[in-house]
Amino acid sequence: MKGCLKHFAVAVLLGAVTLMPVQADASAMHVPDDIYEWVQSSSRINYYFNKREIHYDTDESGKININVLKVPVLKTYDAIQIDDVLQKRRWREADVDGYGDLAGEADYLTINLKEKKVVVEHVDLIDSQMWTMERTSPKSVFEIDKMSEKNKEAIFYKAILAYEKKHGPEIAKQSKGELKHSDAKHLEKEREAAENAEKEHNKENNE
């Protein structure tokens, strides 16, 4: 399927990424921090979300729906994770042509903020040049409150929720559609509450 989905499609989804033409692993990709928010790194994967492209959904009437968040995310792989993906593909007798250049994945999430439910809409395996090697649409559903606190995906999702609380007005500006006055006030209150909570937390840690 490589080459069917063009580099441009992933660039639109994730934003521009500066890439170095070296061995494809996490160290081979420079991820700009003005576009991506780093959340965590496991032993195999680095987790980011695109803070320029994160936005609220829009309903049929053209109004911004502040209860539904759309989030492009980026996960870069290290050499061990790349090898693990290749081994699993071989075991399934799936195509591995060109997968020596596998660098990570670009996912697209829909998050219901009220229900704290995440739907993984698309997963694009990407090479070091940000070409899509394979796209799947798993539509996997995760209920954050039912996930283990130590689960890496749960930690990642909670970080996105925390970011939304603190940056709601900014995210609304990045969203298409009309923002209701009552929703604008709500987002501003949520931002203030999040900032005050962070200040209090920092104060307690410094005492």
C-alpha positions as YAML, in Angstrom:
chain: A
units: angstrom
residues:
- id: 1
  name: MET
  ca: [0.00, 0.00, 0.00]
- id: 2
  name: LYS
  ca: [3.06, 2.21, 0.27]
- id: 3
  name: GLY
  ca: [2.88, 5.11, -2.19]
- id: 4
  name: CYS
  ca: [-0.91, 5.00, -2.41]
- id: 5
  name: LEU
  ca: [-1.29, 7.46, 0.41]
- id: 6
  name: LYS
  ca: [0.94, 10.40, -0.31]
- id: 7
  name: HIS
  ca: [3.36, 12.21, 1.99]
- id: 8
  name: PHE
  ca: [1.11, 15.28, 1.70]
- id: 9
  name: ALA
  ca: [-1.79, 13.52, 3.43]
- id: 10
  name: VAL
  ca: [0.26, 12.81, 6.54]
- id: 11
  name: ALA
  ca: [1.81, 16.29, 6.44]
- id: 12
  name: VAL
  ca: [-1.66, 17.83, 6.56]
- id: 13
  name: LEU
  ca: [-2.62, 15.57, 9.43]
- id: 14
  name: LEU
  ca: [0.50, 16.09, 11.54]
- id: 15
  name: GLY
  ca: [2.09, 19.32, 10.36]
- id: 16
  name: ALA
  ca: [5.63, 19.75, 9.09]
- id: 17
  name: VAL
  ca: [8.31, 17.52, 10.59]
- id: 18
  name: THR
  ca: [12.01, 17.93, 9.96]
- id: 19
  name: LEU
  ca: [13.52, 14.56, 9.18]
- id: 20
  name: MET
  ca: [17.13, 13.48, 8.92]
- id: 21
  name: PRO
  ca: [18.05, 10.95, 6.21]
- id: 22
  name: VAL
  ca: [19.64, 8.41, 8.57]
- id: 23
  name: GLN
  ca: [18.63, 5.09, 10.07]
- id: 24
  name: ALA
  ca: [14.91, 5.07, 10.84]
- id: 25
  name: ASP
  ca: [14.34, 5.05, 14.57]
- id: 26
  name: ALA
  ca: [13.34, 7.57, 17.23]
- id: 27
  name: SER
  ca: [16.74, 9.28, 17.08]
- id: 28
  name: ALA
  ca: [16.41, 9.75, 13.30]
- id: 29
  name: MET
  ca: [13.45, 12.09, 13.56]
- id: 30
  name: HIS
  ca: [13.65, 15.66, 14.81]
- id: 31
  name: VAL
  ca: [10.21, 16.50, 16.18]
- id: 32
  name: PRO
  ca: [9.70, 20.29, 16.47]
- id: 33
  name: ASP
  ca: [8.49, 21.27, 19.93]
- id: 34
  name: ASP
  ca: [6.60, 24.27, 18.53]
- id: 35
  name: ILE
  ca: [4.30, 21.82, 16.72]
- id: 36
  name: TYR
  ca: [4.35, 18.75, 18.92]
- id: 37
  name: GLU
  ca: [3.81, 18.36, 22.63]
- id: 38
  name: TRP
  ca: [5.96, 15.58, 24.02]
- id: 39
  name: VAL
  ca: [4.18, 13.59, 26.73]
- id: 40
  name: GLN
  ca: [6.33, 10.58, 27.57]
- id: 41
  name: SER
  ca: [8.80, 8.01, 26.36]
- id: 42
  name: SER
  ca: [8.52, 4.32, 27.05]
- id: 43
  name: SER
  ca: [11.39, 1.92, 26.49]
- id: 44
  name: ARG
  ca: [10.36, 1.66, 22.83]
- id: 45
  name: ILE
  ca: [8.09, 4.56, 21.86]
- id: 46
  name: ASN
  ca: [8.03, 8.34, 22.16]
- id: 47
  name: TYR
  ca: [4.54, 9.85, 22.48]
- id: 48
  name: TYR
  ca: [3.57, 13.26, 21.05]
- id: 49
  name: PHE
  ca: [0.39, 15.05, 20.03]
- id: 50
  name: ASN
  ca: [0.09, 17.87, 17.52]
- id: 51
  name: LYS
  ca: [-0.80, 21.01, 19.47]
- id: 52
  name: ARG
  ca: [-1.23, 23.05, 16.29]
- id: 53
  name: GLU
  ca: [-3.78, 20.70, 14.77]
- id: 54
  name: ILE
  ca: [-5.69, 19.59, 17.87]
- id: 55
  name: HIS
  ca: [-9.24, 20.96, 17.59]
- id: 56
  name: TYR
  ca: [-12.84, 20.55, 18.66]
- id: 57
  name: ASP
  ca: [-15.38, 18.87, 16.42]
- id: 58
  name: THR
  ca: [-18.08, 20.82, 14.58]
- id: 59
  name: ASP
  ca: [-21.75, 19.82, 14.59]
- id: 60
  name: GLU
  ca: [-24.13, 19.82, 11.62]
- id: 61
  name: SER
  ca: [-25.22, 23.40, 12.33]
- id: 62
  name: GLY
  ca: [-21.66, 24.68, 12.12]
- id: 63
  name: LYS
  ca: [-21.27, 25.15, 15.87]
- id: 64
  name: ILE
  ca: [-18.11, 24.05, 17.63]
- id: 65
  name: ASN
  ca: [-18.74, 21.06, 19.88]
- id: 66
  name: ILE
  ca: [-16.45, 21.52, 22.89]
- id: 67
  name: ASN
  ca: [-17.28, 18.02, 24.13]
- id: 68
  name: VAL
  ca: [-15.52, 16.25, 21.26]
- id: 69
  name: LEU
  ca: [-11.81, 16.64, 20.61]
- id: 70
  name: LYS
  ca: [-9.93, 15.66, 17.44]
- id: 71
  name: VAL
  ca: [-6.27, 14.89, 18.01]
- id: 72
  name: PRO
  ca: [-3.48, 13.94, 15.56]
- id: 73
  name: VAL
  ca: [-0.73, 12.10, 17.43]
- id: 74
  name: LEU
  ca: [2.76, 10.94, 16.57]
- id: 75
  name: LYS
  ca: [4.62, 7.96, 17.99]
- id: 76
  name: THR
  ca: [8.24, 7.42, 17.05]
- id: 77
  name: TYR
  ca: [9.76, 3.96, 17.37]
- id: 78
  name: ASP
  ca: [13.20, 2.81, 18.46]
- id: 79
  name: ALA
  ca: [15.04, -0.05, 16.73]
- id: 80
  name: ILE
  ca: [13.60, -2.70, 19.05]
- id: 81
  name: GLN
  ca: [10.02, -1.62, 18.38]
- id: 82
  name: ILE
  ca: [10.67, -1.52, 14.65]
- id: 83
  name: ASP
  ca: [12.04, -5.06, 14.77]
- id: 84
  name: ASP
  ca: [9.02, -6.18, 16.81]
- id: 85
  name: VAL
  ca: [6.63, -4.76, 14.19]
- id: 86
  name: LEU
  ca: [8.57, -6.50, 11.41]
- id: 87
  name: GLN
  ca: [8.52, -9.85, 13.21]
- id: 88
  name: LYS
  ca: [4.77, -9.63, 13.77]
- id: 89
  name: ARG
  ca: [4.21, -8.75, 10.12]
- id: 90
  name: ARG
  ca: [6.28, -11.72, 8.99]
- id: 91
  name: TRP
  ca: [4.35, -13.98, 11.37]
- id: 92
  name: ARG
  ca: [1.09, -12.77, 9.76]
- id: 93
  name: GLU
  ca: [2.70, -13.15, 6.30]
- id: 94
  name: ALA
  ca: [2.07, -9.44, 5.71]
- id: 95
  name: ASP
  ca: [4.16, -7.34, 3.33]
- id: 96
  name: VAL
  ca: [7.49, -6.15, 4.80]
- id: 97
  name: ASP
  ca: [8.88, -4.59, 1.63]
- id: 98
  name: GLY
  ca: [10.40, -1.24, 2.57]
- id: 99
  name: TYR
  ca: [9.66, -1.67, 6.26]
- id: 100
  name: GLY
  ca: [13.35, -1.42, 7.09]
- id: 101
  name: ASP
  ca: [12.68, 2.32, 6.94]
- id: 102
  name: LEU
  ca: [9.78, 2.18, 9.40]
- id: 103
  name: ALA
  ca: [10.05, 5.10, 11.85]
- id: 104
  name: GLY
  ca: [6.77, 5.16, 13.76]
- id: 105
  name: GLU
  ca: [3.09, 5.82, 13.41]
- id: 106
  name: ALA
  ca: [0.69, 8.74, 12.93]
- id: 107
  name: ASP
  ca: [-2.66, 8.21, 14.62]
- id: 108
  name: TYR
  ca: [-5.87, 10.22, 14.58]
- id: 109
  name: LEU
  ca: [-8.00, 10.21, 17.73]
- id: 110
  name: THR
  ca: [-11.52, 11.31, 18.56]
- id: 111
  name: ILE
  ca: [-12.03, 11.95, 22.28]
- id: 112
  name: ASN
  ca: [-15.41, 12.35, 23.92]
- id: 113
  name: LEU
  ca: [-14.47, 14.65, 26.80]
- id: 114
  name: LYS
  ca: [-17.62, 14.06, 28.85]
- id: 115
  name: GLU
  ca: [-17.39, 10.28, 28.67]
- id: 116
  name: LYS
  ca: [-13.58, 10.23, 28.63]
- id: 117
  name: LYS
  ca: [-13.76, 7.81, 25.75]
- id: 118
  name: VAL
  ca: [-11.12, 7.61, 23.01]
- id: 119
  name: VAL
  ca: [-11.68, 6.25, 19.51]
- id: 120
  name: VAL
  ca: [-8.60, 5.50, 17.40]
- id: 121
  name: GLU
  ca: [-9.88, 6.47, 13.95]
- id: 122
  name: HIS
  ca: [-6.77, 5.84, 11.84]
- id: 123
  name: VAL
  ca: [-3.28, 4.44, 12.32]
- id: 124
  name: ASP
  ca: [-0.68, 5.22, 9.65]
- id: 125
  name: LEU
  ca: [2.63, 3.37, 9.82]
- id: 126
  name: ILE
  ca: [5.17, 5.90, 8.52]
- id: 127
  name: ASP
  ca: [8.69, 5.76, 7.19]
- id: 128
  name: SER
  ca: [11.52, 8.23, 7.87]
- id: 129
  name: GLN
  ca: [10.25, 10.52, 5.10]
- id: 130
  name: MET
  ca: [6.71, 10.60, 6.55]
- id: 131
  name: TRP
  ca: [5.24, 8.50, 3.75]
- id: 132
  name: THR
  ca: [2.35, 6.30, 4.81]
- id: 133
  name: MET
  ca: [3.39, 2.68, 4.47]
- id: 134
  name: GLU
  ca: [0.06, 1.29, 5.60]
- id: 135
  name: ARG
  ca: [-3.18, 2.78, 6.91]
- id: 136
  name: THR
  ca: [-5.66, 0.94, 9.08]
- id: 137
  name: SER
  ca: [-8.89, 2.19, 10.62]
- id: 138
  name: PRO
  ca: [-9.21, 0.14, 13.79]
- id: 139
  name: LYS
  ca: [-11.97, 2.24, 15.42]
- id: 140
  name: SER
  ca: [-10.63, 0.93, 18.73]
- id: 141
  name: VAL
  ca: [-12.43, 2.35, 21.76]
- id: 142
  name: PHE
  ca: [-10.75, 3.03, 25.10]
- id: 143
  name: GLU
  ca: [-12.54, 4.22, 28.23]
- id: 144
  name: ILE
  ca: [-9.87, 6.15, 30.10]
- id: 145
  name: ASP
  ca: [-11.35, 5.70, 33.58]
- id: 146
  name: LYS
  ca: [-11.36, 1.92, 33.12]
- id: 147
  name: MET
  ca: [-7.71, 1.72, 32.09]
- id: 148
  name: SER
  ca: [-4.87, 1.01, 34.49]
- id: 149
  name: GLU
  ca: [-3.16, 4.12, 35.82]
- id: 150
  name: LYS
  ca: [0.17, 2.62, 34.74]
- id: 151
  name: ASN
  ca: [-1.01, 1.97, 31.18]
- id: 152
  name: LYS
  ca: [1.11, 4.08, 28.82]
- id: 153
  name: GLU
  ca: [-1.83, 4.83, 26.53]
- id: 154
  name: ALA
  ca: [-3.94, 5.91, 29.53]
- id: 155
  name: ILE
  ca: [-1.17, 8.24, 30.72]
- id: 156
  name: PHE
  ca: [-0.96, 9.66, 27.20]
- id: 157
  name: TYR
  ca: [-4.70, 10.24, 26.94]
- id: 158
  name: LYS
  ca: [-4.86, 11.87, 30.38]
- id: 159
  name: ALA
  ca: [-2.09, 14.25, 29.37]
- id: 160
  name: ILE
  ca: [-4.13, 15.29, 26.34]
- id: 161
  name: LEU
  ca: [-7.18, 15.86, 28.56]
- id: 162
  name: ALA
  ca: [-5.08, 17.99, 30.93]
- id: 163
  name: TYR
  ca: [-3.79, 20.02, 27.99]
- id: 164
  name: GLU
  ca: [-7.33, 20.61, 26.76]
- id: 165
  name: LYS
  ca: [-8.40, 21.95, 30.16]
- id: 166
  name: LYS
  ca: [-5.57, 24.47, 30.16]
- id: 167
  name: HIS
  ca: [-5.72, 25.44, 26.49]
- id: 168
  name: GLY
  ca: [-9.45, 25.30, 25.63]
- id: 169
  name: PRO
  ca: [-9.75, 28.86, 24.27]
- id: 170
  name: GLU
  ca: [-6.66, 28.33, 22.12]
- id: 171
  name: ILE
  ca: [-7.96, 25.01, 20.80]
- id: 172
  name: ALA
  ca: [-11.31, 26.65, 19.99]
- id: 173
  name: LYS
  ca: [-9.49, 29.21, 17.82]
- id: 174
  name: GLN
  ca: [-7.94, 26.32, 15.88]
- id: 175
  name: SER
  ca: [-11.35, 24.73, 15.35]
- id: 176
  name: LYS
  ca: [-13.67, 25.31, 12.42]
- id: 177
  name: GLY
  ca: [-17.12, 26.65, 13.14]
- id: 178
  name: GLU
  ca: [-18.79, 29.13, 15.46]
- id: 179
  name: LEU
  ca: [-18.15, 29.05, 19.20]
- id: 180
  name: LYS
  ca: [-21.17, 29.78, 21.37]
- id: 181
  name: HIS
  ca: [-20.71, 32.54, 23.94]
- id: 182
  name: SER
  ca: [-21.63, 30.21, 26.79]
- id: 183
  name: ASP
  ca: [-19.05, 27.67, 25.61]
- id: 184
  name: ALA
  ca: [-16.40, 30.37, 25.34]
- id: 185
  name: LYS
  ca: [-17.05, 31.36, 28.94]
- id: 186
  name: HIS
  ca: [-16.92, 27.73, 30.02]
- id: 187
  name: LEU
  ca: [-13.56, 27.16, 28.33]
- id: 188
  name: GLU
  ca: [-12.13, 30.28, 29.93]
- id: 189
  name: LYS
  ca: [-13.26, 29.14, 33.38]
- id: 190
  name: GLU
  ca: [-11.74, 25.72, 32.79]
- id: 191
  name: ARG
  ca: [-8.46, 27.35, 31.75]
- id: 192
  name: GLU
  ca: [-8.36, 29.53, 34.85]
- id: 193
  name: ALA
  ca: [-9.15, 26.59, 37.11]
- id: 194
  name: ALA
  ca: [-6.43, 24.48, 35.50]
- id: 195
  name: GLU
  ca: [-3.84, 27.25, 35.83]
- id: 196
  name: ASN
  ca: [-4.77, 27.89, 39.47]
- id: 197
  name: ALA
  ca: [-4.55, 24.17, 40.26]
- id: 198
  name: GLU
  ca: [-1.12, 24.01, 38.64]
- id: 199
  name: LYS
  ca: [0.10, 27.02, 40.64]
- id: 200
  name: GLU
  ca: [-1.16, 25.47, 43.86]
- id: 201
  name: HIS
  ca: [0.49, 22.17, 43.02]
- id: 202
  name: ASN
  ca: [3.81, 23.88, 42.30]
- id: 203
  name: LYS
  ca: [3.55, 25.88, 45.51]
- id: 204
  name: GLU
  ca: [3.01, 22.74, 47.59]
- id: 205
  name: ASN
  ca: [5.97, 21.03, 45.94]
- id: 206
  name: ASN
  ca: [8.24, 23.99, 46.67]
- id: 207
  name: GLU
  ca: [7.32, 24.23, 50.35]
...
